[in-house]
Amino acid sequence: MSRRRFLQSMTASGVALALRPATGAGRPTGAQPPAPAAAAPAAWRSWSGIAQCQPAAWAVPRSEDELAGLLRQSPAPLRAVGAGHSFTALVPTEGTLLSLDALTGLKDHTAQPVPTATLQAGTRLATASRLLDQVGLALHNAPDIDAQTLAGALATATHGTGAGLPAMHAEVQSLRLITPTGQVLACSAQENTEVFHAARVSLGALGVVTELTLRVRPRYVLQRRVWLTPVDSLLRELDTLARKHRQFECYLLPHTGYGAVIVHDEHPGPPQPVQQAAADEDVLRDLRRLRDWLGYAPSLRRWVAQRLIDPAQTEQRIDWSYRLLSTQRPTRFNETEGHVPRANGAACLRAVLDYLEQRNDVYFPVEFRYVAQDDAWLSPFYGRDSCSIAVHAAHDEPWDYLVKDVGAIFRRYGARPHWGKLHDRSAQELRALYPRWNDFDRVRRHLDPQGRMLNAYLRQWFERTSP
Ligand SMILES: Cc1cc2nc3c(=O)[nH]c(=O)nc-3n(C[C@H](O)[C@H](O)[C@H](O)COP(=O)(O)OP(=O)(O)OC[C@H]3O[C@@H](n4cnc5c(N)ncnc54)[C@H](O)[C@@H]3O)c2cc1C
């Protein structure tokens, strides 16, 4: 590995793209394409391969009526599947998988009194962004990839970063839900209010969402800047950077003493699109090589890393928001993420890094973001501004420590788990962490008294109420 190549890979676009990648529009790269309804269904596996199942049926309804019939008649457990990008076993079923791949697209949009857009729930985020862009609109915020479906992203409280920006579900103004009994419910703060509060983050436990109206905004240009900085000073400046920039996030590079800072701010001028760097994955590959070659000698590994990293390297890009906020992640991994109260963010991040640096096998950067509070009942950000800390392990390497050891640190700092990322919280713990847990469960039991939406994973937390 030449110093030049390593340095190139440490440049902003390298860091940003390598660590926050995504797929373009279209079919997810991880999930198997749905089989035609009549054929023997294919086995299903998630993006990282950690979750798998062999469903008895795999249906792709083309209308709400068809979906309602499927919900009424198909073998349980009934599970909606999006792009298969969750790591937790929310989707697997031996019963029926329901994909909304045929229910996609922008149905309507308005400019007044606030801009809103009505999208079908199976629309991928990448497609949603492009459709909105074509009518001069954009999402307020976005996660670091855009392969997910809208409904899948909302069901697990998918979020981006920004001290004043909430997760995606907080922008939902109304939604349509088909219940397990085939009833069609229009839900908003004014109509079916309790179902609305429960269904914005639903874990797919209430039925299938077919349509969402989201608050959006006129499309906007962002300026992204990325730079490398020593971890110790970065940890002191986290909140300052988060206050100063519309969107701040950082990646700590274990066993190097450095972190990569990524900020996005609104830019008044036109976009200046450039070709994305080809070496998107270089930084990850180089960190892995350092681990493979020098993992046995942590001091030497750090010494070499510090000589290879050039903190004077920075990068800047100016483009439409959706082109900068979500990127590509070709390298597969498994992941955990804890959402801690904002006051605990820096201390928890330090504790996670200290733990990871005791392990010589770790090389994935640790991701740190800010998310503003909201009021959806199962939102991890319910009633509290949060910091999110995400830890990754290569898909073909051990990941048990993410749940056991990193999970124990998250517990100490009061984290609520990301619903789509690995954790082992019990029903009792979740009830204590989520003030509206019992309300959610009451609505769930009302909509699904027979527990037809509950797969083995959800049955850890929820019970059927009638046989
Ligand atoms: C590479 C990668 C990067 C990621 N980056 C981020 C990030 O930046 N921020 C973040 O917060 N998360 C992130 N995630 C996690 C991801 O956003 C969530 O796990 C999300 O739920 C995945 O959406 P999906 O469409 O793949 O849904 P799936 O994983 O297929 O399903 C997730 C849940 O949604 C439910 N569901 C799907 N469709 C419907 C429907 N129509 N109605 C009701 N329920 C439905 C399913 O039943 C399931 O419970 C990332 C994951 C990966 C693999």
PDBQT file of the ligand as one rigid body, heavy atoms in Angstrom, charges set to zero:
ROOT
HETATM    1  C1  LIG A 501     -26.015  -0.620   4.109  1.00  0.00    +0.000 C 
HETATM    2  C2  LIG A 501     -27.060  -0.146   5.080  1.00  0.00    +0.000 A 
HETATM    3  C3  LIG A 501     -27.084   1.188   5.456  1.00  0.00    +0.000 A 
HETATM    4  C4  LIG A 501     -28.052   1.636   6.360  1.00  0.00    +0.000 A 
HETATM    5  N1  LIG A 501     -28.055   2.956   6.720  1.00  0.00    +0.000 NA
HETATM    6  C5  LIG A 501     -28.954   3.397   7.623  1.00  0.00    +0.000 A 
HETATM    7  C6  LIG A 501     -28.973   4.758   8.039  1.00  0.00    +0.000 A 
HETATM    8  O1  LIG A 501     -28.215   5.584   7.541  1.00  0.00    +0.000 OA
HETATM    9  N2  LIG A 501     -29.852   5.118   8.992  1.00  0.00    +0.000 N 
HETATM   10  C7  LIG A 501     -30.710   4.225   9.572  1.00  0.00    +0.000 A 
HETATM   11  O2  LIG A 501     -31.475   4.600  10.466  1.00  0.00    +0.000 OA
HETATM   12  N3  LIG A 501     -30.752   2.928   9.169  1.00  0.00    +0.000 NA
HETATM   13  C8  LIG A 501     -29.898   2.515   8.220  1.00  0.00    +0.000 A 
HETATM   14  N4  LIG A 501     -29.939   1.214   7.804  1.00  0.00    +0.000 N 
HETATM   15  C9  LIG A 501     -31.025   0.350   8.304  1.00  0.00    +0.000 C 
HETATM   16  C10 LIG A 501     -32.225   0.375   7.337  1.00  0.00    +0.000 C 
HETATM   17  O3  LIG A 501     -32.549   1.694   6.956  1.00  0.00    +0.000 OA
HETATM   18  C11 LIG A 501     -33.457  -0.208   8.038  1.00  0.00    +0.000 C 
HETATM   19  O4  LIG A 501     -33.192  -1.476   8.515  1.00  0.00    +0.000 OA
HETATM   20  C12 LIG A 501     -34.693  -0.217   7.114  1.00  0.00    +0.000 C 
HETATM   21  O5  LIG A 501     -35.774  -0.752   7.829  1.00  0.00    +0.000 OA
HETATM   22  C13 LIG A 501     -34.504  -1.037   5.860  1.00  0.00    +0.000 C 
HETATM   23  O6  LIG A 501     -35.586  -0.796   4.971  1.00  0.00    +0.000 OA
HETATM   24  P1  LIG A 501     -36.064  -1.953   4.001  1.00  0.00    +0.000 P 
HETATM   25  O7  LIG A 501     -36.919  -1.362   2.944  1.00  0.00    +0.000 OA
HETATM   26  O8  LIG A 501     -34.908  -2.755   3.585  1.00  0.00    +0.000 OA
HETATM   27  O9  LIG A 501     -37.010  -2.782   4.994  1.00  0.00    +0.000 OA
HETATM   28  P2  LIG A 501     -36.905  -4.306   5.441  1.00  0.00    +0.000 P 
HETATM   29  O10 LIG A 501     -35.613  -4.509   6.123  1.00  0.00    +0.000 OA
HETATM   30  O11 LIG A 501     -37.248  -5.187   4.316  1.00  0.00    +0.000 OA
HETATM   31  O12 LIG A 501     -38.089  -4.325   6.522  1.00  0.00    +0.000 OA
HETATM   32  C14 LIG A 501     -37.958  -3.593   7.710  1.00  0.00    +0.000 C 
HETATM   33  C15 LIG A 501     -39.289  -3.571   8.450  1.00  0.00    +0.000 C 
HETATM   34  O13 LIG A 501     -40.241  -2.838   7.689  1.00  0.00    +0.000 OA
HETATM   35  C16 LIG A 501     -41.424  -3.579   7.598  1.00  0.00    +0.000 C 
HETATM   36  N5  LIG A 501     -42.102  -3.201   6.370  1.00  0.00    +0.000 N 
HETATM   37  C17 LIG A 501     -41.612  -3.217   5.112  1.00  0.00    +0.000 A 
HETATM   38  N6  LIG A 501     -42.549  -2.787   4.251  1.00  0.00    +0.000 NA
HETATM   39  C18 LIG A 501     -43.637  -2.484   4.981  1.00  0.00    +0.000 A 
HETATM   40  C19 LIG A 501     -44.947  -2.007   4.658  1.00  0.00    +0.000 A 
HETATM   41  N7  LIG A 501     -45.314  -1.720   3.413  1.00  0.00    +0.000 N 
HETATM   42  N8  LIG A 501     -45.824  -1.819   5.676  1.00  0.00    +0.000 NA
HETATM   43  C20 LIG A 501     -45.486  -2.095   6.961  1.00  0.00    +0.000 A 
HETATM   44  N9  LIG A 501     -44.261  -2.557   7.309  1.00  0.00    +0.000 NA
HETATM   45  C21 LIG A 501     -43.355  -2.740   6.333  1.00  0.00    +0.000 A 
HETATM   46  C22 LIG A 501     -40.974  -5.030   7.612  1.00  0.00    +0.000 C 
HETATM   47  O14 LIG A 501     -42.033  -5.907   7.971  1.00  0.00    +0.000 OA
HETATM   48  C23 LIG A 501     -39.895  -4.954   8.682  1.00  0.00    +0.000 C 
HETATM   49  O15 LIG A 501     -40.498  -5.011   9.940  1.00  0.00    +0.000 OA
HETATM   50  C24 LIG A 501     -29.004   0.727   6.906  1.00  0.00    +0.000 A 
HETATM   51  C25 LIG A 501     -28.972  -0.623   6.523  1.00  0.00    +0.000 A 
HETATM   52  C26 LIG A 501     -28.003  -1.051   5.610  1.00  0.00    +0.000 A 
HETATM   53  C27 LIG A 501     -27.975  -2.500   5.203  1.00  0.00    +0.000 C 
ENDROOT
TORSDOF 0
